[in-house]
Amino acid sequence: MARRYDSRTTIFSPEGRLYQVEYALESISHAGTVVGILAPGPSPSPAQSTSAPLTAPAPTTSATGDDAMAVDPSSSSTPATGTGTATPTISAAAKKKEEEAKAERDRKYPGPQRAGIVLAAEKKVTSKLLEKERGSSEKIFLINGNILSAVAGLTADANSLVSYSRNAAQAHLSSYDEDMPVEQLVQKVCDLKQGYTQFGGLRPFGVSFLFAGHDPHHEFQLYASDPSGNYSGWKATCIGANNSTAQSLLRQDYRDDIGLDEAMGLALKVLSKTMDSTSLDSEKLEFATLTIDKETGLTLAHIFKPAEIDALLEKEGLAKKPEESSASA
C-alpha cells in the first residue's frame, strides 16, 4: 500500500502520512549516536533568585511532546492537579541514599560547578589512516562563536545545512553587529528543511541536528530538529542509534542542578552503554562543550582534540584497557 504513495514527498497516503519524510526519519535511527546535555549548574541562592526576571522564554514547537526531558516552561509554574498541597515524604533509607550519592558526586567533581552544554557523538568512520587533528570532523561543527551543532544522518546533507547555518549567522552578525539568537537560527534552518518536504522534485534532508547555543536573552539553550522541520527545546536528549535507551539513562541520572563536569561524565556514560563498540577511545568519539569565559564573559566553544578526549575518558574510568589496545593492534 505504501509504494503507491511514497514516490513523492507531496503525496499524502489515505492515513495522512508522508512516507518519504518517515523514511528520512528512519534513516536517522541507523546513524551514530549523539548526546546533548544542558548543565545549568548549581541553583542560585534565595537572595539571587529574588532579583531574577520572572518571565520565562516562550515554549518551542515540540517534535515529540511526550518525553519527560523536553523543556516545558508552563509545567514549572502550573501547580499539579489535586486538592491537597502536601509533598510526598521521603523515607530515611531514600534520604540516606541521596546523601551518599551527593557525597560521591562532590568527591568526584570537587569545586564550583560551571554551567554550559555538552555535546558527545559516536563516529562511524574510523581508521588509523585518518588525520585526527584536522579535517576529519564528522559529527560536531562550529556554527558561530555562540553556537555549536552535532548531526546524525547523512554527512553530505549535514555539510550543506551547516554551511547554510554559518552564512545565516554571519549575515545576522554583519547586519546587527551581534550574534544571532539561537532559536532564531534554529527556526531559519528548520524552515528550509520543511520546504524540502512540501515541493515536488525535492527530497527531505536525511539528517537531524542538535543545536547548543547561548545568547543574552535565554542564556544556554539546547534544541533538536529532525528532517520534517520540527524542532524542540531540551534539557538533555539523544538522536541517532539507540536513542530510546539513551533517553532512559538520561531520565534516570539527569538533575536540574547538574554541573558541566558531571554532565561530561554523564554523556560519556550514556555513550558507553549505547554504542556497539565494547570500549571508548578518541577514534570513535567527538566531544565539545559550550561555556562562558570567566575573564571576558564571552561564550567559549571548545571542540576537544583526540588527546583531550583520551584524558577525559581516563578521568572517568572509561579509557580502553592496555590489553584491549594490544589485542586490536
N, C-alpha and C positions, 0 to 999 in steps of 0.2 A: 504493500500500500504506500509505503514511504517513497518509493522510487518514482512514483507519479508526481510527487510534489517537491523533490529535493534537487531538481536541476537548476533552480534559480533561487536567490535569496528573496525575490519579490513575490513568491507564490506561497500563500498560506495553505496548510493542509486543512481538511474538514474539521480537525480537532483544534484548529487555531495555532498551529505550531509552524515555526520556520526551521526546517530541518538543517539547512546549511549553517545556521547560527548554532544549533545544537551540536553539529559535528565539530565546529570550531571549538566550542566549549569542551567537548570530549577530548580533543587533541591536547588540551592543556593538562589533563589528568595523567598524561604519559610523559610530561616534561619533568625536568629536575625540580626538586622541592625548594621552595623559597619561604623563609620565615621572616616576619616583621614584628617587632615588639616595641611599643611606646613605653618609655620609662619616665614617669612623671617625677620620680624622686620622692623624698620624704614629704609628708603632708605639712603644710605651713602651720605655724603656731596660731593659737586663737587671736593674738594681737595682730598677726599678719593677715589672717583671714578676714578680719573685720574691715580692712581697708581695700580688699579685693573687689573688683566690679561684680555686680550681682547679675549681669546679663550673661547668657551663655550663647555660644555660636549656634546658628541655625542648623538643624539636622540635615544631613546629606541624603541624597536619594540612595536607598539601600538596595543592593542586588539580591540579598537573600532575606534579611529581615528577621530570621528566626534563630540566629546564633547569639549565645549569651555574651560574646565578646564584642559585638557590634556597639558602636557609640550611639546612645540614645539619650540626649540631654534631658528630655522630658521625664525620663524614668527616675532621675535623681531628685526632681523637685516635686513629683506627684506621690503622695503617700499611698501605701498599699491598701487595697480594699479590705475592709474589716471593721468591726465595731470597737475593738479594743486597740490600745496603743502600746501594750506591754511587749517588750522584746523577749525573744526566747532566751532562757537561762543556759549558760554554758557549764557543763559538768566539770568536776575537779580534774578528772583524767584528761579531758579535752583541753582544758586550760593549761595543764602541765605540759602536754604535748606541744601546744602552741608556743609556750615559753621556751621549751627546749629547741624547737625549730628556729625561733628568733635568735637564741644564743648561738646556734650553729651558723646562722647567716652572718651575725656580727663578727664571729670568729673568722669566717671565710672571706668576708668582704668588709674589712675594717675601714674606719674613716668616714668622712662625709660622703654621702651618695650623690652622684651627679644625675641630672636629668638629661634625656636625649632619646634617640631612636636607634635601634639595632636592626640591620638587615643581614641575613645569612642565607647563602644559596649553595645548592649542590651543583657542581659542574658535571655535565655528561661527557664532554670531550676531554679526555685525559691522555697525556702522552709525555714521556720523558723528553721528547724532542721539542715540545712547546717552549717558547720563550715565556717564562713565568713573570718576569719583572714588567714587561710591557707588551702590548699588542695582543694579549690572549684573553682579554675581558670578554666574558660570555654572558654573565648574568646581572652584574651591577654596573650602573652608569651614573656619572655626574651630569645632571641636567643644568644646574645653575649653582651659584655659590650657596644657596639656601635649600636646594632640593636634590635628593638622590632618588634613583629608581632601581628596582630589581624586576626582572622579567622571567616568565615561564612560558615556553612555547617555541614558535619558530623564531630563531635568532635573526634571520633576514628581515622579517616583518618588524621585529623589535628595533633593529637598527634604523629602519625608516621612520618609525614613530619617535625614537629618541632624537633623531635629527630634527624632526618637526617640533618637538618639545623644546629643544635648545634654541631654535630660531624664534619660537614664540616668546620664550623667556628673555632673550636678548632684545627683541623688538620692544617688549614692555619696559625693559631697563633703559633703552635708548629714548623712549618717548616720555617716560615719567621719572627717570633718574632714581628709581627704587626697584628692589627685587620684586618679581611678580608674586602676588599672593598664591599660596599653594593650591587652594581649592579652585582658584580661577584657572590655573594651568591644567589641573585635572579635568575640569569641565571642557576646556578647549580641546584636549586630546580625545575625550570621550565623545564630543560632538562629531569629530572626524570619524571615529570608529563606528558610531551609529549610522553615519551617512553611507558607509560601505555595506550596511545590511538593508538598505532601502532602495537602491538604484540597480537597474539591470546591468549586466556586463561586469559586475564587480563581485569580489568575494570578501567575506569578513577577514579582518586581521586575526591570524591564529596565535595570538599572544595575550596574556594577562599581565598586568602591572601591579607592583606595589610602589606607591609614591611616599617617600618620607621627606618632610619639609618643616620649615619654621618660618613664621612671619610675625610681625609685632601685633597683629590682630588676634590670632588664636594660638600663638606660640607653637609648640610641637604638634604635628598632625601626621597621621598615617592613613593613607587611602589605598583601597584595592579597586581595580577596574578589570572588566572582562571583555571578550570580543563583541558582546552585544552593545557596548557603550554604557552600561550601568556602572556606577561607582558607589562606594560606601566608605564611611569613616570607621576606623577600628582602633582598639587598644592593643590587640595582638591578633595576628591572623597568619594564614598559610595558604599558598597557592602551589599548584603542581601535583606531583605524585604523592599519594598517601596523605592528602591534606586533611581527611577526616580524622585520622589517627593523631596528626599533629595538633588539630584543633582541640581534641580531647585532652592532650597533655597540657596545652596552654590553659585550658579552663581549670585544670587541677592546680597548676603552680603559679598562675599569674596573680599578682596582688596590685592594688591601686597605688601602693606606695613603693613599688619596686624601683630600685636604682639602676643606673646604666650598667655597672659592673655585674650585678646579679642578672640583669637581662641578657647580657652577653653569654653568661654561663647557661642560662635557660635556653637560649637559641641553639647553642651547641648541643645541649642535652636532647632537645627535640629532634635535631637532625641526626644525632647518633642513633635514635630509636626508629627513625622513619626511612633512612637511606638504605638501599640494598646492600651497600658495602658493609663489611664487618668492622672496619676501622676508619678513622678520620685522619686526614692529613691535608696539607696545603694544596696538593694536586687536585683534590676533589672538592675544595671549598672556595667560595669567595665570601668576603666579610667586609662590612662597612658600618660606621657609626656617624651619627649627626649630633653634635653637641654645641654648646655655647662657650666660646673662648673667654676665660675669666678675666684676662687682661684687657682685651679690646671690646668684649661684649658682642662680637660678631659671630655669626653662625660658622661652625667649623665642620666641614665634611671630610671624613677620613676613610679612604679605601685601603684596607690592610694589604701589606706586601706578604709574600709567602712566608718569610722568616717570622713576621709578626703573628701570622695565623698559627704557625707551629708553636710559638712561645705561648700563645693563648690556650691552645689545646693541652700543652704541658701543664699549665697552671690549673686547668680544670680537670686534669687527670684523664683526658681522653686521647692523648697522643698515641700514635702507633708504637707498639712494643718492639724492642730490638729484634726478637725472634721473628716477628711478622715481617719486619723490614728485610731481614736476611733471606726469608723464605720467598718473598716477592722478587728479590734480586736474582 
